[in-house]
Amino acid sequence: MNRRELIKAMGSLTLGSITLGSVTMSLSQATLAAQSSGRYWVFVSAGGGWDVTNWWDPKGSEVTSAGGRMTNYPASAIRSAGNIRYAAVPEHVETNDMLHTFTQKHYRNMMVMNGVDQGTNGHRIGARVSTSGLKAVGSPVFPALVAAPYASSQSMAYIHQDGNSETAGLVAKTKILSKTDYEHLATTTRYLDSAATTEDLIQKKRAILSNLIANETAGNSSNAMSTLRTARESSDGLNELLDMIPGDLSSDSKYSACEIAAAAFKSGIATSASFKLGSFDSHSDNDQRQFSQMDGYLSVVDHLLDQLEHQGVADQTTVVLCSDMGRKPYYHDGGVGVSEGKGHWPISSMVFMGAGVSGNTVVGGTDDNLRPIKLNANTLNPDENGIALTSESIHNALRRMSGLSGSVLDEKYPISGPFMNLFA
């Protein structure tokens, strides 16, 4: 018995108890009929709040904010790739300099938005507003919104690795499994060699599939249960996924998650994914911690982009890089043996790559106190009579680009504020 025959034999399995939010949606017949979106979305959050002056909103050490020196590298050392300017490495920092490697490799595909006002210094609210555009508790993240119309036709419509993943019961979020679990699903011989019975195989598959679903805290929704079971009753999507997953799946869970997400997009059983990487909350040793975390974060994002390219879905995927907040435009003394940390700051940056994005572009900026420079809502040029970039305005534009604007979901979870023509 080969893998495909085994899975086909067990394909009628459905999941057991799953708790989802009590939300009922009415969607257009055209949307319900779609089996695959053909359009994919990934959010990669930098946990804890990145220091944008050490990323793609560089400020030389000559810049002194109201609170003091902003960085530890001179303006003359600031680097660039095309139109994208990026920070130099301070002399005291040890790093693999993935900032340089990543920017030089991907700048043609990058749209950097600087001076993004999150409207908060808090981690939880910041994580919520950066991924949903909304501050209210229970607001669904963008990956959940955009995947919701495909919940009945895709068994893993929304893939979640870590971070804010509120769905408001609109769609089940699917956990990224470990390499071992996928090997169990993909390999029949390890069971057959141990003389496992068909019932053993069925129970093993049921346990692993159940682990795909993250528990929701809201009430039960019979509609969500029904659409989930409909999507899971067919083994075709799982067969396709297993065929697409690389045979040499990475042993590092962060990299394997990228490989699995890209394979799920290619197989047509997923529309969106969200990841959270790193710990950027640098209240001490800001520069070293930021660059060290940056090395890991950008290495994973680079791998994700390579996997999307490998699977042939890069041109159909929009990747969003964000963080819950920024860091203050000056250093503080963290105490004996610990110096030059930076506290929380509401002004951040976001980066967009892939489908629907104008690459090699910088939108917005900040002044010498790391405050947003106002922009004309249509031209996006600096305008003292304009408006500042906010997470709300960015998500409003994302909804427009994704086709969610004016939909039932858009009206149920409205975003206030003026529209900015960010993705023409």
N, C-alpha and C positions, 0 to 999 in steps of 0.2 A: 504494500500500500504506500503510495507516495503522498507528499504533503498535501497536494491539491485534493486528492481523493479523500484523505482523512478529514480535511476541513469541510468538504462538501457533505460528508456523512454526518457531521455535527453542525451543519449550517443553520438548522432550525432552532438552535438554542436562543433563548432570550434571557435578559438579565433579571435578577431577583428584585429585591427591594431597593428603590431609588427615590430619594426625596428631592422634589423640585419646587420652585416657587409657584404660587397660584396666579398665573398670568395666562390669559387667553388672547390670542392674536387673530385678526382676520387679515389674510394676505391675498393678493391677486392670484387668479388661476394660473397666470403665466409664471409667477414666482413658485407656486406650489408644484408646478409641472417640471420645474428645472431639476435635473439630477445632479448637476455640478455647476458651480458658479462660474468657473473658468477665470476667476479673479480672486486673488489671495492677499492676505494681510498679516503682517507680523509686527507686534510691539515688543521691543526689548528695553526694559526699564533698568536704569542704573540705580540700584537701591541706596538710599541714604542721602542723596543730594550731591551732585558733581560740582566741581569748581570750574565754571565755564571759562575763566581766564586762563586755565591750564589746558583748555581744549581748543574750541574753534571761535572763541571770542577773546583773543589774546590782548593783553595790556602790558606794556613794558614797565619795568620797575620805576621808571621816571614818573609814572602816573601815580599821583598821591590823592587818594580819596579823602573825604572828610575825616575818616578814621585812621588813615595812615597809608603806607605803601601797599600797592595792590598785588604785585608779584615779585618773584626773585630772579627774573631774567630781564636783560635790557631790551628796549624796543628794537634795537639794531639786530637782535638775534631772532626776532619773530620770523617764522618760515611761511612759505606759501606753495600752493599747488593750484595752478590756474587762478581762479578768483577766490579760492578758499585759503584764508590765512589761519595759521595754527601756532600754538605756543611753542616756545623753545624749552629745552630741558634745563632747569636750574642746575648749577654746578654741583650742588650737594646731593643730587638725586641719582639713585641707581635705577636704571630702567632698560627694558628691551626696546623702548621707543616705538611701541606699536602705533602711537599717534602718528608718527612720521610714515611708517610702513603703510598703514591703513589709508591715510589721506592721499599719499602719492598714488596708491593703487586704485582708489575708488572716487577721487574728487570729481571726475566727469559725471558721476552718477549721484552726487550729493547735493542736496538743497538744505543749507544751514539756516535756521531761523534763530536769531539772537534777540535778546531783550524780551523774552516771553515772561509775562507777569503771571505767576501761579496764584497770586492772591493769598498766599499762606506761607507760614514758616513751619508748619506741622507736617510730619512724615505721612500720617494717614490721609489727611486731606490732600496733601500734595500728590501722593500716589494715586488718589482717586481722580483728581482733576486732570492730571497729566494723561491718564488712560481713558477717561470718559468725557472730559470737558465739563463735568458737573461736580459740585461739592457735596450734594446731599447724600447721606448714608443710603445705601441700597441702589445707587445709580449704576446701571449696567455699563461695563467697559465697552469701548468701541469694537474690539474683536468679537464680543458676544452679540452686539447689535447686528453686525454685518453678517454673522453666521446664522442668526436666528431663522431667516427665511429658508434655510437648507436643513433645518433640524430633522425633518421627516425623511429626507432623501440621502443624508450623509451620516454615517455611523460615528464619525469623529469630527463633526462640523467645527467645533471650537476646541483646539488643543491648548492645554495650559501646563506650564512648567513650574512657575513660581510667581509671587507678587500678587497685586490686586487682580482679582478675576471674577468680580461680582457679575452675575448673569441676570439677576432679577427674575430667575425662573424661565427665561426666554429660550434657553438652550442648555443642554447638558455639557459641562466642561469635561474634557477627556484628559486624564492624566497621561503624562509621558511615562511609559513603562521602562523598566531596567533592561539592560541588554539580555540578562538571563531570561526574563519573562518573554521577550520576543523570540529568543532562541527556542524556548519551550513551545511557543505557538508555531514557529517556522520549521521545527525539526521533528519528524515522526520517529526517527530511528532511536532517539534517546529513550522514548517510551517503549518501543517495540523490543529493544534490546533487554529491557527489564521485564519483559513478558506482561506488560500492562494490558488490562482488558479494555474493551470499548467504553465501558462505564467509567473506568479510571480516567480515560482520555477526556470523556465528556465532563467529568467533574473538574479536571484540571483546567480545561478551557473555560468552564463557567467561572471558576475562581479568578482566573487571570482577566477575563472580560469584565467581571464585576469590579476589579481593581482599576479599570479604565475610568470609572465614573467617580468624580469628586463629590462628596456629600454637600448638599445645599442646606441652608438653615431655615428657609421659609417653608410654608405649608406645602402639602402635596398637590400636584396638578395632574388630573387625569389626562388632560390634553397633552402635556409634556410627556407623560408616561407612554401614551399611545404612539406619539410620533417617534419616540426613542425606540420602542419595541419594533415599530415598522422598519426603521433604519437598520436595526441590529439583526432582524430575522434573516436577512440575506447575507450569505458568506462571500458574495462576489467582491465586495469592496475590500474585505479583509484579505482575500486571495491576491488582489491587485497590490495592496499595501505590502504584503510579504514579498511579492515579486520585486517591488521597487526598493525595499530597504537594502542598503549595501551589505554584501556578504561579510565584509570586514568591519562591521559596525563598531564604532569607537568604544573603548572601555571607559572613557571619561563621559560621565552622564551629561555634562553640558554640551559636549560635541555630538554625542549620539542623539540628544534631543533635537538638534538642528537637522541631523540626517533623517530622523523619523518624520519631522514636520514637513520637510521638503518632499519626502517620499509620499506622505499622505496627501499633499497638494497634487502631486503628479498622478496619483491613483484616483483622484476625484472624490475622496471621502472626507476631505476637510477643506474649510474655507479660510480659517484664521488660526493664529497661534499667539501666545503671549509668554514672555520670559522675563525673569528678573535676575540680574547678575551683579555680583560685587557688593561691597560694603563701603560706600563713599562718605560716610558720616565722619569727616576728618576734623574733629574738635582739637586734635593734636597732630603734630607732624604732618600738616596738610599736604605739602608738596610731595613728599615721599609716598604717602598713602594714596594720594590721588593718582600719581603716575603708576604705582604698582597695581592698583585696582584697574586702571585704564588698560594696562597690558593684557590682563585677563579678559576684560570685557570686550575689547576690540578684537582680540584673537578669536573669541567665540562668534562675534558678529561677522568677521571675515569668513569663518568656516561656514556660517549660515548662508552667506551670499554665494560662496563657492558651491554649496550643495544645491541651492536654487538653480544655479547655472547648470550644474551637472544634470539635474532632473529636467531641464528645459522649461522651467516655469519662472525664471527670473524676470522676464519681460511682462509677466502677468501679476507680479507680486510687488506690493508696496511695503517697505520696511520702515518702521518708525523707531527712532532712538530717542529716549526721554529719561527724565529723572524727576523725583518728587519735588526737588527744589534746587537752588544753587547754593553757593557759599558766600559769606560776606566779602565785601571788597577790601578787606584789610585783615591782618593777622592779629591774634591775641596771644599773650603768654599763657601757656597751659599749666605752668607750675614748674617745680624743680625737676629738671631732667626732661621735661616735655615742653616744647616751645612751638611757636608759630602754627597754631591751629587756626581754623576759621569756623565761625558759627553759621547758623542757618540764614538763608537769604531767599526772598520770594522770587527773585529774577533768575531765570534759567535759560536754557537753549533747547531746541529740538532739531533733529536731523531727519530728513526724509530721503529715501532712496527707492529707485525702481519705477514701477508703472505709475503714470500720471504725474511724475515729478520732473521739473526742469533742473537738470544737473548742472554742476559747476556754478552754483548760484548761492548768494547770501542775501537773506531778507532780514531787515531790521538791524538793530545795533544798540549799544549802550553808551552812556556818557562816562565821565571820569569818576562818577560815584556809583557806577553799575546800575543806573536807572535806565529804563527803556527810552529810546528815541522814538517819538511819535511818527506815524506813517500815514500817507494818503491811502485810504481804503481800497482805491482802484489801481493806482499806479505803483503802490508800495514804496514810493520814494519818501525820504524824510520830509515831514510837513509839520510845522509847529502848531498848525490848527487841526492836525490829524488825530489818530487814535493809537494807543499802544497795542502791541501784540499781546494776546492772552491765550491761555489754553482753551478758553471757551471759543474764541474766534477761530482758532486752528481747528478744533473739532467740528465747528460749524462748516468750515470749508471741506474737511474730510468727509462729512456726511454728504455734502454736495457732490464731491468727486465720486463717492461710492454709489450714488443713486438713492441714498436713504432720505434725502431731503423731501419733505412733503409726504412721507410714508406714515403708516399707522405708528410705527416705532418712533419716528421723529417727533410726531405730535404727542405721543405718550411721555416722552422724555425730552422736552423742549430745551434748547440752548438759547439763552438770551444774549442780547448784544448785537451790534452791527455786523454785517457780513463783510469779510475782507476777501478780495479776489486773489487768494494765495496759490491756488492750483488752476491756472488758466487753461 
